[in-house]
Amino acid sequence: MELNGTESAWNQGNYSPFTRSGTANSGLLSYWSGNGAFYGPSVGKYSGSSPLNLGGSPNLIIPNDVLTMGPGQNPNIVVTLWTAPASGFYDITGSFTNLQQFSGAVNVVIGQTNGTDGSEYGQTLGAQFSYLNQYLPAGSTVGFIVDSLGSQGNDVVGLKATISSVPAPAALLLFGPGLVGLAAIRRRFKG
């Protein structure tokens, strides 16, 4: 699963999709935002081979293996969604990293479908999260949320997440044909 900013949204009294706002650093840094600015609310993806130092106070260094999420000033919330392509079981693992003076809240919401709430789990910055064997119907989402909680700028968080489908065990795959076989045997003895 590759996260990018195309399924991100922000909230400032409304919920609206981000648009691709631009690139920087010779095209190695792409960012999506609701207001056209990289510094929040925004989501960025850096594809360089070594960390990118954007400077600032405090200094912002972006690793090449994370999605940056910056909610900006209150009351902004940045949400990055991943949509299940097919019904099945999924493993969801990763972490949120404080890249620049973040003091808000980070959450993972699993299983939102057609506007219904999923299960929301609060996270700790720097700690790994792991939700294994989560059943997701096709079209349901996993949301990664960064909430400024009123902090003022300089609040960039890095998200590194992996979502992978869990193959059905071989025994489970044989269960269906086994039931069909038992039904056929039963019919044979009854009739």
N, C-alpha and C positions, 0 to 999 in steps of 0.2 A: 504494500500500500504506500503510495506516495502522496503526502499531503501537499497541497499548494494553496494559494490564497483565493482560488476561484470559487470556493464554497464557503467563504467567510462573510460575516456580517457584523454590523456594529449597531449599537443602540444608543440613541440620544433622543429619547422620546418616541422613537420608532424603530423598526427592524427592517433594514434594507441591505441588499447584497452589495458587496464591494465591487468595484470595477478595477481593472488593471490600470494602475496610475502611472507606471513608468519603470525605468531601469536606471541603475547607477553603476559606477565602477566598470566601465566597458561592457555593460550588459550582464555582469555576473550577479548583480543584486536586482531581483525583480520585486516589486511591491504592489499591493492592492490596498485600496482604502476607500472610505466613504466620502472623503473630502479632498482627495488628490495629494495629500501630504504623507511622507514616510513616517513622520513623527507623531502618529496617532490621530485618530484610531486607524491602525493599519496592521497588515500582515505582510511579512517579507520572506523571501527565500533566496539564500546566497549559495551560489554554485561554484565558488572558487576552491582552490586546493588547500589554502591555509586561511586561518581566521582573518576577518576583515576588521580593521580598527577605524571606526568612524569618528573617533575623538569625542568631544563634548565634555560636559562636566555634570555628572561623573562620566568617565570614559566609557564608551559603548564598543565592545568587541563582539562581533557576531561569528560564532563557529559556523563551519560549512555544513554541518549535519543537523541543523535545527530549523524549525519554522519560527520566525520571530513574530510575536504578538504584542502590540502596543496599544492599550486602550485609550491613551491620551487622558485628557482632563475629564473630570466628573461630568455627567453620569454615564460614561461610556463603558460598554461591554463588548469585547471582541469574541466572536464565536467562530470556530472553524469546524465544519461538518464533514463527516465521511458518510457516504450512503452505501448500505449493503447492496451489492449487485444481485445477490440471490439469497433465498432463505437458507439458513444453516447456522452452524456453530462457529464462533470466532473467538480468537484470543486477542486481547487488547492490552498492550504493554507500553510503557514509556515513562517519561518524567517531564516535569516543568522545571526550568532552570532560571534563576534570577540573573538577568544580564545587566540590569541597570536600575538600581534603587527601587525595586517594586515592593509595595506594601499592601497590595490588594488581596483578592481571593482567586484561587484557581480551582476548577472543577471539571469532572468528566461526567457527561450525561449519556447513558446507554439506552437505546431502544425507543427513541421518539418515533412515532408513526402518525402521519396525517394530523398533526397538531396536538396529539396526546402527549402528556409528559412521560418521559422515561425515568429511569432510576438515576438520581444525581449523587455523585460521590465527591466530597471535598478532598482536596489534595494538599500535600505539604511540598513547598518548593524544595527541590533537590532530592526528594525521595522518589523511589521507583513506584509506579502503580502497575498492578497486574490483575486483570479480570479475565479469567480463563473459562472456556466453554460457555460463552454467552450466546444464547439463541437470539438471532435477529431475523425477522421476516424481511423479505426483499423490499427495498425502498425505505426501511427504517434507518435511523441515523445514529451515529456516535458523535457527540458534540464535545469539543474541547473549549472551555470557557475561561477567559481572563477578564476580571472585573476590577476596575480602578478603585472602587470603594471610596471615591473622593480624593484620591491622591492627585497631585498636579504634575503631569508630564514625567519625563525621565523614568519611565516605568515599563521597560521592555522585558518580556519574558520569552525564553526559548522553549519550544515544545519539540520533543523528540518522541515519536510514537510509531508503533508497529501494530498493524491489524492484519491478522492472517486467518484464513479459513482453517477449520479443524476437520481433517478427513474423518468420515464415519468409520468406526472400527469394522474390520472384515466380518466379525460375527454378526454385527447389526445388519450388514448388507445381505447376509445369508438368511436372516430372520424372515423377511417377506417371502422369498421362494419356498422356505421351509413350511410356512403356514399354508401356502397354496398346495404343496405336496400332501400335508396332513389332511386338508379338506378333501382332496381327491381320493385319498385312501379311505377316509370316513365314508364318502359317498359310495365307494366301491363295495364296502362291507354292508352298508344299509340297503343297497338297492340291488 
